[in-house]
């Protein structure tokens, strides 16, 4: 039987402004590199960082819950001028945070060199 995926709990937020700025800048860089640099990427990154920081300041430290909050709240964002969706943004946030924590977020042998 497969083992359940363990929840990832972030330490309580110490500097919400710094955390939000890091996420905004890192997410915008990812958005710009993944497809094309677009003006809307800045708006997307700002909004996602706002949602993330607000929930962190409300005491949410579970990464899964934070990702769901981003998906839910980004549904109101107009993605019509973007290649992205609320799901892509929330997944990117999750991946970026996992990378910053040094957690390997690849599955099923992704990125492994063949022997």
The first five atom37 places (N, CA, C, CB, O) and aatype in JSON, in Angstrom:
{
  "aatype": [20, 20, 20, 20, 20, 20, 20, 20, 20, 20, 20, 20, 20, 20, 20, 20, 20, 20, 20, 20, 20, 20, 20, 20, 20, 20, 20, 20, 20, 20, 20, 20, 20, 20, 20, 20, 20, 20, 20, 20, 20, 20, 20, 20, 20, 20, 20, 20, 20, 20, 20, 20, 20, 20, 20, 20, 20, 20, 20, 20, 20, 20, 20, 20, 20, 20, 20, 20, 20, 20, 20, 20, 20, 20, 20, 20, 20, 20, 20, 20, 20, 20, 20, 20, 20, 20, 20, 20, 20, 20, 20, 20, 20, 20, 20, 20, 20, 20, 20, 20, 20, 20, 20, 20, 20, 20, 20, 20, 20, 20, 20, 20, 20, 20, 20],
  "atom_mask": [
    [1, 1, 1, 1, 1],
    [1, 1, 1, 1, 1],
    [1, 1, 1, 1, 1],
    [1, 1, 1, 1, 1],
    [1, 1, 1, 1, 1],
    [1, 1, 1, 1, 1],
    [1, 1, 1, 1, 1],
    [1, 1, 1, 1, 1],
    [1, 1, 1, 1, 1],
    [1, 1, 1, 1, 1],
    [1, 1, 1, 1, 1],
    [1, 1, 1, 1, 1],
    [1, 1, 1, 1, 1],
    [1, 1, 1, 1, 1],
    [1, 1, 1, 1, 1],
    [1, 1, 1, 1, 1],
    [1, 1, 1, 1, 1],
    [1, 1, 1, 1, 1],
    [1, 1, 1, 1, 1],
    [1, 1, 1, 1, 1],
    [1, 1, 1, 1, 1],
    [1, 1, 1, 1, 1],
    [1, 1, 1, 1, 1],
    [1, 1, 1, 1, 1],
    [1, 1, 1, 1, 1],
    [1, 1, 1, 1, 1],
    [1, 1, 1, 1, 1],
    [1, 1, 1, 1, 1],
    [1, 1, 1, 1, 1],
    [1, 1, 1, 1, 1],
    [1, 1, 1, 1, 1],
    [1, 1, 1, 1, 1],
    [1, 1, 1, 1, 1],
    [1, 1, 1, 1, 1],
    [1, 1, 1, 1, 1],
    [1, 1, 1, 1, 1],
    [1, 1, 1, 1, 1],
    [1, 1, 1, 1, 1],
    [1, 1, 1, 1, 1],
    [1, 1, 1, 1, 1],
    [1, 1, 1, 1, 1],
    [1, 1, 1, 1, 1],
    [1, 1, 1, 1, 1],
    [1, 1, 1, 1, 1],
    [1, 1, 1, 1, 1],
    [1, 1, 1, 1, 1],
    [1, 1, 1, 1, 1],
    [1, 1, 1, 1, 1],
    [1, 1, 1, 1, 1],
    [1, 1, 1, 1, 1],
    [1, 1, 1, 1, 1],
    [1, 1, 1, 1, 1],
    [1, 1, 1, 1, 1],
    [1, 1, 1, 1, 1],
    [1, 1, 1, 1, 1],
    [1, 1, 1, 1, 1],
    [1, 1, 1, 1, 1],
    [1, 1, 1, 1, 1],
    [1, 1, 1, 1, 1],
    [1, 1, 1, 1, 1],
    [1, 1, 1, 1, 1],
    [1, 1, 1, 1, 1],
    [1, 1, 1, 1, 1],
    [1, 1, 1, 1, 1],
    [1, 1, 1, 1, 1],
    [1, 1, 1, 1, 1],
    [1, 1, 1, 1, 1],
    [1, 1, 1, 1, 1],
    [1, 1, 1, 1, 1],
    [1, 1, 1, 1, 1],
    [1, 1, 1, 1, 1],
    [1, 1, 1, 1, 1],
    [1, 1, 1, 1, 1],
    [1, 1, 1, 1, 1],
    [1, 1, 1, 1, 1],
    [1, 1, 1, 1, 1],
    [1, 1, 1, 1, 1],
    [1, 1, 1, 1, 1],
    [1, 1, 1, 1, 1],
    [1, 1, 1, 1, 1],
    [1, 1, 1, 1, 1],
    [1, 1, 1, 1, 1],
    [1, 1, 1, 1, 1],
    [1, 1, 1, 1, 1],
    [1, 1, 1, 1, 1],
    [1, 1, 1, 1, 1],
    [1, 1, 1, 1, 1],
    [1, 1, 1, 1, 1],
    [1, 1, 1, 1, 1],
    [1, 1, 1, 1, 1],
    [1, 1, 1, 1, 1],
    [1, 1, 1, 1, 1],
    [1, 1, 1, 1, 1],
    [1, 1, 1, 1, 1],
    [1, 1, 1, 1, 1],
    [1, 1, 1, 1, 1],
    [1, 1, 1, 1, 1],
    [1, 1, 1, 1, 1],
    [1, 1, 1, 1, 1],
    [1, 1, 1, 1, 1],
    [1, 1, 1, 1, 1],
    [1, 1, 1, 1, 1],
    [1, 1, 1, 1, 1],
    [1, 1, 1, 1, 1],
    [1, 1, 1, 1, 1],
    [1, 1, 1, 1, 1],
    [1, 1, 1, 1, 1],
    [1, 1, 1, 1, 1],
    [1, 1, 1, 1, 1],
    [1, 1, 1, 1, 1],
    [1, 1, 1, 1, 1],
    [1, 1, 1, 1, 1],
    [1, 1, 1, 1, 1],
    [1, 1, 1, 1, 1],
    [1, 1, 1, 1, 1]
  ],
  "atom_positions": [
    [[0.85, -1.18, 0.0], [0.0, 0.0, 0.0], [0.89, 1.24, 0.0], [-0.96, 0.0, 1.22], [1.9, 1.28, 0.7]],
    [[0.52, 2.22, -0.77], [1.3, 3.44, -0.88], [1.22, 4.24, 0.42], [0.81, 4.29, -2.06], [0.2, 4.28, 1.09]],
    [[2.33, 4.87, 0.73], [2.39, 5.71, 1.92], [1.77, 7.07, 1.6], [3.85, 5.87, 2.41], [1.99, 7.61, 0.52]],
    [[1.0, 7.63, 2.55], [0.43, 8.95, 2.31], [1.54, 10.0, 2.26], [-0.6, 9.31, 3.4], [2.58, 9.86, 2.91]],
    [[1.3, 11.04, 1.51], [2.25, 12.14, 1.42], [2.17, 12.94, 2.72], [1.96, 13.05, 0.18], [1.09, 13.33, 3.16]],
    [[3.3, 13.16, 3.32], [3.36, 13.9, 4.58], [3.07, 15.39, 4.33], [4.73, 13.72, 5.25], [3.52, 15.95, 3.33]],
    [[2.34, 15.99, 5.23], [2.06, 17.43, 5.14], [3.36, 18.2, 5.34], [0.99, 17.86, 6.19], [4.25, 17.77, 6.08]],
    [[3.45, 19.32, 4.69], [4.61, 20.19, 4.85], [4.14, 21.43, 5.61], [5.26, 20.58, 3.47], [3.3, 22.19, 5.14]],
    [[4.72, 21.6, 6.78], [4.34, 22.72, 7.63], [5.49, 23.71, 7.67], [3.97, 22.23, 9.05], [6.61, 23.37, 8.05]],
    [[5.2, 24.94, 7.29], [6.19, 26.0, 7.32], [6.32, 26.54, 8.74], [5.83, 27.13, 6.33], [5.36, 26.51, 9.5]],
    [[7.48, 27.04, 9.07], [7.64, 27.67, 10.37], [6.8, 28.94, 10.39], [9.14, 27.97, 10.69], [6.56, 29.53, 9.33]],
    [[6.37, 29.38, 11.56], [5.56, 30.6, 11.62], [6.28, 31.78, 10.96], [5.22, 30.95, 13.07], [7.5, 31.9, 11.03]],
    [[5.51, 32.62, 10.33], [6.07, 33.76, 9.61], [6.74, 34.73, 10.59], [4.97, 34.49, 8.79], [6.15, 35.1, 11.61]],
    [[7.96, 35.12, 10.27], [8.69, 36.06, 11.12], [8.71, 37.46, 10.51], [10.12, 35.57, 11.35], [8.57, 38.45, 11.23]],
    [[8.88, 37.54, 9.2], [8.92, 38.83, 8.51], [8.02, 38.73, 7.29], [10.38, 39.22, 8.11], [8.49, 38.42, 6.2]],
    [[6.73, 39.01, 7.45], [5.8, 38.83, 6.34], [6.13, 39.67, 5.11], [4.41, 39.15, 6.8], [5.93, 39.23, 3.98]],
    [[6.63, 40.86, 5.32], [6.97, 41.72, 4.18], [8.1, 41.1, 3.36], [7.37, 43.13, 4.66], [8.03, 41.07, 2.13]],
    [[9.13, 40.62, 4.03], [10.25, 40.0, 3.34], [9.81, 38.71, 2.64], [11.4, 39.7, 4.34], [10.19, 38.45, 1.49]],
    [[9.01, 37.91, 3.31], [8.53, 36.65, 2.73], [7.68, 36.94, 1.48], [7.7, 35.85, 3.77], [7.83, 36.27, 0.45]],
    [[6.81, 37.93, 1.57], [5.97, 38.29, 0.44], [6.77, 38.83, -0.72], [4.94, 39.3, 0.86], [6.49, 38.5, -1.88]],
    [[7.78, 39.64, -0.44], [8.61, 40.2, -1.51], [9.42, 39.1, -2.18], [9.55, 41.28, -0.96], [9.58, 39.1, -3.41]],
    [[9.94, 38.17, -1.38], [10.69, 37.04, -1.97], [9.78, 36.25, -2.9], [11.25, 36.11, -0.86], [10.16, 35.94, -4.03]],
    [[8.57, 35.94, -2.43], [7.65, 35.15, -3.25], [7.25, 35.91, -4.51], [6.4, 34.77, -2.44], [7.22, 35.32, -5.59]],
    [[6.95, 37.19, -4.39], [6.56, 37.98, -5.55], [7.67, 37.98, -6.6], [6.23, 39.42, -5.13], [7.41, 37.71, -7.77]],
    [[8.89, 38.27, -6.18], [10.01, 38.35, -7.13], [10.34, 36.99, -7.74], [11.25, 38.92, -6.43], [10.58, 36.89, -8.94]],
    [[10.35, 35.96, -6.91], [10.69, 34.62, -7.39], [9.62, 34.08, -8.33], [10.88, 33.66, -6.21], [9.94, 33.48, -9.36]],
    [[8.36, 34.31, -7.99], [7.27, 33.86, -8.84], [7.26, 34.62, -10.16], [5.93, 34.02, -8.12], [7.06, 34.02, -11.22]],
    [[7.47, 35.92, -10.11], [7.49, 36.69, -11.36], [8.62, 36.21, -12.27], [7.65, 38.19, -11.07], [8.44, 36.09, -13.48]],
    [[9.78, 35.95, -11.69], [10.9, 35.44, -12.48], [10.53, 34.1, -13.12], [12.17, 35.28, -11.59], [10.81, 33.87, -14.29]],
    [[9.9, 33.22, -12.35], [9.48, 31.92, -12.88], [8.48, 32.1, -14.02], [8.88, 31.04, -11.77], [8.61, 31.48, -15.07]],
    [[7.48, 32.95, -13.8], [6.46, 33.2, -14.83], [7.1, 33.74, -16.11], [5.41, 34.2, -14.31], [6.75, 33.3, -17.21]],
    [[8.02, 34.68, -15.96], [8.69, 35.27, -17.13], [9.55, 34.27, -17.88], [9.54, 36.45, -16.7], [9.65, 34.34, -19.1]],
    [[10.17, 33.34, -17.16], [11.05, 32.36, -17.8], [10.28, 31.19, -18.4], [12.05, 31.85, -16.8], [10.73, 30.6, -19.38]],
    [[9.15, 30.86, -17.82], [8.41, 29.67, -18.27], [7.83, 29.87, -19.67], [7.29, 29.35, -17.28], [7.89, 28.96, -20.5]],
    [[7.26, 31.03, -19.93], [6.75, 31.35, -21.27], [7.39, 32.64, -21.74], [5.19, 31.48, -21.28], [8.59, 32.66, -22.04]],
    [[6.63, 33.7, -21.8], [7.13, 35.0, -22.23], [7.03, 36.01, -21.11], [6.36, 35.49, -23.47], [6.06, 35.98, -20.34]],
    [[8.01, 36.9, -20.99], [7.85, 37.98, -20.02], [6.67, 38.86, -20.45], [9.16, 38.82, -19.89], [6.66, 39.4, -21.56]],
    [[5.7, 39.0, -19.58], [4.52, 39.81, -19.87], [4.23, 40.71, -18.68], [3.3, 38.92, -20.2], [4.55, 40.38, -17.54]],
    [[3.62, 41.85, -18.96], [3.26, 42.79, -17.91], [2.34, 42.14, -16.89], [2.59, 44.03, -18.5], [2.46, 42.39, -15.69]],
    [[1.42, 41.3, -17.36], [0.45, 40.66, -16.46], [1.14, 39.75, -15.44], [-0.56, 39.87, -17.28], [0.58, 39.49, -14.38]],
    [[2.34, 39.25, -15.76], [3.05, 38.38, -14.81], [3.33, 39.1, -13.5], [4.36, 37.89, -15.43], [3.28, 38.49, -12.43]],
    [[3.62, 40.39, -13.57], [3.86, 41.17, -12.36], [2.6, 41.22, -11.51], [4.34, 42.59, -12.71], [2.67, 41.07, -10.29]],
    [[1.46, 41.43, -12.14], [0.18, 41.49, -11.42], [-0.15, 40.14, -10.8], [-0.95, 41.92, -12.36], [-0.62, 40.07, -9.66]],
    [[0.1, 39.08, -11.55], [-0.16, 37.73, -11.04], [0.71, 37.46, -9.81], [0.11, 36.67, -12.14], [0.21, 36.98, -8.79]],
    [[1.99, 37.77, -9.91], [2.92, 37.51, -8.81], [2.55, 38.35, -7.58], [4.36, 37.81, -9.24], [2.62, 37.86, -6.46]],
    [[2.18, 39.6, -7.8], [1.79, 40.46, -6.68], [0.55, 39.92, -5.97], [1.53, 41.89, -7.17], [0.5, 39.87, -4.74]],
    [[-0.44, 39.51, -6.75], [-1.68, 39.01, -6.16], [-1.45, 37.7, -5.41], [-2.76, 38.82, -7.25], [-1.94, 37.53, -4.3]],
    [[-0.72, 36.79, -6.01], [-0.44, 35.5, -5.35], [0.33, 35.73, -4.05], [0.35, 34.56, -6.29], [0.04, 35.08, -3.04]],
    [[1.3, 36.63, -4.07], [2.07, 36.92, -2.86], [1.19, 37.54, -1.78], [3.25, 37.86, -3.18], [1.33, 37.22, -0.6]],
    [[0.27, 38.41, -2.17], [-0.65, 39.01, -1.21], [-1.5, 37.95, -0.52], [-1.56, 40.04, -1.91], [-1.65, 37.94, 0.7]],
    [[-2.06, 37.05, -1.32], [-2.9, 35.97, -0.77], [-2.07, 35.12, 0.19], [-3.5, 35.09, -1.91], [-2.49, 34.83, 1.3]],
    [[-0.89, 34.72, -0.26], [-0.02, 33.87, 0.54], [0.32, 34.52, 1.87], [1.26, 33.55, -0.23], [0.18, 33.9, 2.93]],
    [[0.76, 35.78, 1.83], [1.17, 36.47, 3.06], [-0.02, 36.69, 3.99], [1.83, 37.81, 2.72], [0.11, 36.54, 5.2]],
    [[-1.16, 37.05, 3.45], [-2.33, 37.27, 4.3], [-2.68, 35.99, 5.06], [-3.54, 37.74, 3.46], [-2.94, 36.03, 6.26]],
    [[-2.68, 34.87, 4.37], [-3.0, 33.6, 5.04], [-1.91, 33.22, 6.05], [-3.17, 32.48, 4.01], [-2.22, 32.68, 7.11]],
    [[-0.67, 33.49, 5.73], [0.42, 33.22, 6.67], [0.25, 34.07, 7.93], [1.79, 33.51, 6.02], [0.44, 33.58, 9.04]],
    [[-0.13, 35.34, 7.75], [-0.31, 36.24, 8.89], [-1.52, 35.84, 9.73], [-0.47, 37.68, 8.42], [-1.59, 36.15, 10.92]],
    [[-2.46, 35.13, 9.11], [-3.62, 34.61, 9.84], [-3.29, 33.3, 10.55], [-4.8, 34.39, 8.88], [-4.15, 32.72, 11.22]],
    [[-2.04, 32.84, 10.42], [-1.61, 31.67, 11.15], [-1.57, 30.38, 10.35], [-2.48, 31.47, 12.31], [-1.3, 29.32, 10.91]],
    [[-1.83, 30.44, 9.05], [-1.79, 29.22, 8.23], [-0.35, 28.9, 7.88], [-2.65, 29.38, 6.94], [0.35, 29.72, 7.3]],
    [[0.09, 27.7, 8.24], [1.46, 27.27, 7.97], [1.53, 26.0, 7.14], [2.19, 27.06, 9.27], [2.62, 25.59, 6.74]],
    [[0.39, 25.38, 6.87], [0.35, 24.15, 6.07], [0.44, 24.52, 4.59], [-0.94, 23.34, 6.37], [-0.42, 25.25, 4.08]],
    [[1.46, 24.03, 3.91], [1.68, 24.39, 2.51], [0.5, 23.98, 1.63], [2.96, 23.75, 1.99], [0.12, 24.73, 0.73]],
    [[-0.07, 22.83, 1.86], [-1.22, 22.39, 1.07], [-2.4, 23.35, 1.2], [-1.65, 21.0, 1.49], [-3.05, 23.67, 0.21]],
    [[-2.67, 23.8, 2.41], [-3.76, 24.75, 2.64], [-3.47, 26.09, 1.99], [-4.01, 24.94, 4.14], [-4.38, 26.75, 1.48]],
    [[-2.2, 26.5, 2.0], [-1.82, 27.76, 1.37], [-2.01, 27.68, -0.15], [-0.36, 28.12, 1.7], [-2.45, 28.64, -0.78]],
    [[-1.68, 26.53, -0.72], [-1.86, 26.34, -2.17], [-3.34, 26.39, -2.53], [-1.23, 24.99, -2.62], [-3.72, 27.01, -3.53]],
    [[-4.18, 25.74, -1.73], [-5.63, 25.77, -1.97], [-6.16, 27.2, -1.86], [-6.37, 24.85, -0.97], [-7.02, 27.6, -2.64]],
    [[-5.66, 27.96, -0.9], [-6.09, 29.35, -0.75], [-5.73, 30.16, -1.98], [-5.44, 29.97, 0.5], [-6.52, 30.99, -2.43]],
    [[-4.54, 29.93, -2.53], [-4.14, 30.66, -3.74], [-5.03, 30.28, -4.91], [-2.66, 30.37, -4.09], [-5.5, 31.16, -5.63]],
    [[-5.29, 28.99, -5.1], [-6.18, 28.55, -6.18], [-7.54, 29.22, -6.04], [-6.33, 27.01, -6.17], [-8.08, 29.78, -7.0]],
    [[-8.09, 29.16, -4.84], [-9.43, 29.69, -4.6], [-9.5, 31.19, -4.85], [-9.86, 29.39, -3.17], [-10.39, 31.67, -5.55]],
    [[-8.57, 31.93, -4.28], [-8.63, 33.39, -4.4], [-8.18, 33.9, -5.76], [-7.79, 34.01, -3.33], [-8.61, 34.97, -6.19]],
    [[-7.33, 33.16, -6.44], [-6.89, 33.58, -7.77], [-7.96, 33.3, -8.84], [-5.58, 32.88, -8.15], [-7.81, 33.74, -9.98]],
    [[-9.01, 32.59, -8.48], [-10.09, 32.36, -9.45], [-10.75, 33.67, -9.86], [-11.13, 31.4, -8.86], [-11.32, 33.77, -10.94]],
    [[-10.68, 34.68, -9.0], [-11.26, 35.98, -9.31], [-10.33, 36.83, -10.2], [-11.57, 36.73, -8.03], [-10.75, 37.88, -10.68]],
    [[-9.11, 36.38, -10.41], [-8.15, 37.13, -11.23], [-8.45, 36.89, -12.71], [-6.68, 36.72, -10.89], [-8.82, 35.78, -13.1]],
    [[-8.31, 37.92, -13.52], [-8.54, 37.81, -14.96], [-7.27, 37.3, -15.64], [-8.97, 39.19, -15.56], [-6.32, 38.05, -15.85]],
    [[-7.26, 36.03, -15.99], [-6.11, 35.41, -16.65], [-6.2, 35.48, -18.17], [-5.98, 33.97, -16.2], [-5.42, 34.82, -18.86]],
    [[-7.13, 36.23, -18.71], [-7.35, 36.25, -20.15], [-6.14, 36.79, -20.94], [-8.57, 37.07, -20.47], [-6.0, 36.51, -22.13]],
    [[-5.28, 37.56, -20.29], [-4.1, 38.11, -20.96], [-2.83, 37.32, -20.62], [-3.91, 39.57, -20.58], [-1.72, 37.81, -20.79]],
    [[-3.02, 36.1, -20.14], [-1.9, 35.31, -19.66], [-1.97, 33.89, -20.19], [-1.87, 35.3, -18.14], [-3.02, 33.41, -20.61]],
    [[-0.82, 33.23, -20.17], [-0.75, 31.81, -20.5], [-1.11, 30.94, -19.3], [0.65, 31.44, -20.99], [-1.3, 29.73, -19.44]],
    [[-1.23, 31.55, -18.13], [-1.37, 30.83, -16.88], [-2.81, 30.76, -16.4], [-0.52, 31.46, -15.83], [-3.7, 31.41, -16.95]],
    [[-3.01, 29.97, -15.34], [-4.29, 29.86, -14.65], [-3.99, 29.85, -13.16], [-5.08, 28.57, -15.08], [-2.83, 29.82, -12.75]],
    [[-5.03, 29.89, -12.37], [-4.84, 29.87, -10.92], [-4.15, 28.58, -10.47], [-6.18, 30.03, -10.21], [-3.42, 28.58, -9.48]],
    [[-4.38, 27.49, -11.18], [-3.76, 26.22, -10.81], [-2.27, 26.23, -11.1], [-4.43, 25.06, -11.56], [-1.47, 25.78, -10.28]],
    [[-1.89, 26.75, -12.25], [-0.46, 26.84, -12.6], [0.28, 27.74, -11.62], [-0.29, 27.37, -14.03], [1.4, 27.43, -11.22]],
    [[-0.34, 28.83, -11.23], [0.29, 29.76, -10.29], [0.45, 29.11, -8.92], [-0.54, 31.06, -10.16], [1.53, 29.18, -8.33]],
    [[-0.59, 28.47, -8.43], [-0.52, 27.83, -7.11], [0.51, 26.7, -7.11], [-1.91, 27.28, -6.7], [1.25, 26.54, -6.14]],
    [[0.57, 25.92, -8.18], [1.57, 24.86, -8.27], [2.98, 25.43, -8.31], [1.32, 23.99, -9.51], [3.9, 24.88, -7.7]],
    [[3.15, 26.54, -9.03], [4.47, 27.18, -9.09], [4.88, 27.68, -7.71], [4.47, 28.35, -10.1], [6.04, 27.51, -7.31]],
    [[3.95, 28.28, -6.99], [4.26, 28.75, -5.63], [4.71, 27.57, -4.77], [3.01, 29.44, -4.99], [5.71, 27.66, -4.06]],
    [[3.99, 26.48, -4.83], [4.34, 25.29, -4.07], [5.75, 24.8, -4.44], [3.32, 24.17, -4.31], [6.56, 24.54, -3.56]],
    [[6.02, 24.69, -5.73], [7.33, 24.23, -6.18], [8.45, 25.16, -5.72], [7.35, 24.11, -7.7], [9.5, 24.7, -5.26]],
    [[8.23, 26.47, -5.83], [9.25, 27.44, -5.42], [9.54, 27.36, -3.93], [8.81, 28.85, -5.79], [10.69, 27.45, -3.51]],
    [[8.5, 27.19, -3.14], [8.69, 27.08, -1.69], [9.41, 25.78, -1.35], [7.34, 27.16, -0.96], [10.31, 25.77, -0.51]],
    [[9.02, 24.69, -1.99], [9.7, 23.42, -1.74], [11.17, 23.52, -2.1], [9.03, 22.28, -2.54], [12.03, 23.04, -1.35]],
    [[11.48, 24.14, -3.22], [12.87, 24.32, -3.62], [13.63, 25.15, -2.59], [12.95, 24.99, -4.99], [14.77, 24.84, -2.26]],
    [[12.98, 26.21, -2.08], [13.65, 27.07, -1.1], [13.93, 26.32, 0.2], [12.8, 28.31, -0.81], [14.86, 26.66, 0.93]],
    [[13.13, 25.3, 0.49], [13.32, 24.49, 1.69], [14.27, 23.31, 1.46], [11.99, 23.97, 2.18], [14.59, 22.57, 2.38]],
    [[14.72, 23.16, 0.2], [15.62, 22.06, -0.13], [14.92, 20.72, -0.24], [16.69, 21.97, 0.89], [15.54, 19.67, -0.08]],
    [[13.6, 20.77, -0.5], [12.82, 19.54, -0.63], [12.69, 19.18, -2.11], [11.42, 19.69, 0.02], [12.27, 20.01, -2.92]],
    [[13.04, 17.96, -2.45], [12.95, 17.49, -3.83], [11.48, 17.29, -4.17], [13.75, 16.17, -4.03], [10.81, 16.44, -3.59]],
    [[10.98, 18.07, -5.12], [9.57, 18.0, -5.47], [9.32, 17.2, -6.74], [9.01, 19.39, -5.62], [8.22, 17.22, -7.3]],
    [[10.34, 16.5, -7.2], [10.16, 15.66, -8.38], [9.54, 14.35, -7.98], [11.49, 15.42, -9.11], [9.71, 13.89, -6.85]],
    [[8.81, 13.75, -8.89], [8.27, 12.43, -8.59], [8.54, 11.48, -9.74], [6.76, 12.52, -8.32], [8.87, 11.9, -10.85]],
    [[8.4, 10.23, -9.46], [8.47, 9.18, -10.49], [9.75, 9.23, -11.3], [7.29, 9.3, -11.42], [9.74, 8.92, -12.49]],
    [[10.86, 9.61, -10.68], [12.14, 9.61, -11.37], [12.39, 10.79, -12.27], [12.27, 8.39, -12.16], [13.33, 10.77, -13.06]],
    [[11.58, 11.84, -12.19], [11.81, 13.01, -13.03], [13.18, 13.58, -12.75], [10.73, 14.08, -12.78], [13.6, 13.7, -11.6]],
    [[13.88, 13.93, -13.82], [15.17, 14.58, -13.67], [16.32, 13.66, -13.36], [15.09, 15.59, -12.63], [17.47, 14.11, -13.28]],
    [[16.06, 12.4, -13.17], [17.14, 11.46, -12.89], [17.81, 11.07, -14.2], [16.61, 10.21, -12.15], [17.14, 10.83, -15.2]],
    [[19.11, 11.01, -14.18], [19.85, 10.6, -15.37], [19.73, 9.09, -15.5], [21.34, 11.04, -15.29], [19.74, 8.34, -14.53]],
    [[19.6, 8.67, -16.76], [19.52, 7.23, -17.0], [20.9, 6.6, -16.84], [18.95, 6.93, -18.42], [21.92, 7.2, -17.19]],
    [[20.9, 5.41, -16.32], [22.17, 4.73, -16.07], [22.6, 3.96, -17.28], [22.07, 3.8, -14.89], [23.65, 3.32, -17.26]]
  ]
}
